[in-house]
Amino acid sequence: MSQSLEIPKLDTLAQELAAIQQTSSKKIALLGSRHVPITHQHLIEMMSYALVLDGNRIITSGATGTNSAAIRGAMRADPNLLTVILPQSLSRQPRESQDQLNQVIHLVENPDHDHLSLGEASAICNRDIISRCQQLICFAFHDSQTLMQTCEEADEQRKLVTRFYFD
């Protein structure tokens, strides 16, 4: 009975070793689903808070759920180490998000994407976020197509990607 083992590629191992050994701050993207239980939101907020306290820069988007929790944690630790990139203009964001987003120092709007569907604009926004980070931490469901595509694109760009699944 022969069983195939998945052996990590040498460049993947080297990348992970370098990430573990890196002591300087990193640019970390925190992205995820809008539909997150409140207990999970608290965990994401604490993770964001701890990452910023350790000197890392957080990059996220402006949606409710995961991204909102990441924003709360980073804002509590150090608002200067947070960048929020919106898929569209601020006025197109949900009303419950706008109050929080108005407090963000480094806020990037994309009004030229207002004519796109939220899914299309989010995919473009996520690509922009991935291009600016060294590491992606993603909280998603297995059927979250946009987020799974974002993780694949980050893998292709040889970013360190950590996936947490809610299902």
Order of alpha helices (4+ residues) and beta strands (2+ residues): alpha-beta-alpha-beta-alpha-beta-alpha-beta-alpha-beta-alpha-beta
